[in-house]
Amino acid sequence: MSIELKKGDCLDVMTVMPDASVDLVVTSPPYDNLRTYNGTCDWTFEIFKKIADQIYRVIKDGATVVWVVADASIDGGETGTSFRQALYFQEIGMKINDTMIWAKNSFTAVGALRTRYAQTFEYMFIFTKGKGKTFNPITDKKNKCVGKNILGKIRERDGSTKPMHSAMVGKKIREYGIRYNVWNIDSAKSNTERTGHPAQFPVQLAHDHIISWSNAGDVVLDPFMGSGSTGVACVNTNRNFIGIERDSEYFEIAKKRIDNRIKEIEVEKTNSLF
């Protein structure tokens, strides 16, 4: 397993990375101007486009990009930046494989509640470069009709039905099925997980995307590494990791978290031998 942590602007760092060298990108870019990130946030749509172009260049054919993002509210209306970004990825050749939702189960957004309901979700756009090469679905959704026979017909677009493939008919519904695309995962808020980063990414969220869209030994890139949650998840799942962060304080937080997790795993392996 290889861990490469690079301090600097992600645009500068990615510019010198080789073409088609990354299997998966899991990241959460700045959300408009919702956070200042130690006063270093200068985020515009033009900067985003340059970064998206570089991401497209460095990922392999069939690679996946997980883009977790939300919109600011200005003058009572959402900016729609997340959708503009999704459409730009599509414009440069990416496919929008899925528009997923991260349901955080708590209100963490910046803004008043005088004109709308509390927003407790963020978008998770799943892009692929061509046809996605990897999908390892998580099967932890409890089925309601466990043990019942699978029905023998499926509904067509025009409303008619046709016989289901014979290999499926008569089989029993399993206890667990594939998870839906709305993921209920709490924000990073516990004393044991929180760091000094203002918008910390939950390790569980990164973990679930990594095991879904990559395999052990693949290269995962996070161009906005922040506190290093994607890197910790890569260590936990035996993926190679490239993390880029320009803020010195956050870079050190990420490095420490990832180093500590590597040491913990080494201790766990040693203890398992006795």
Disulfide bonds with the S-S distance in Angstrom:
none
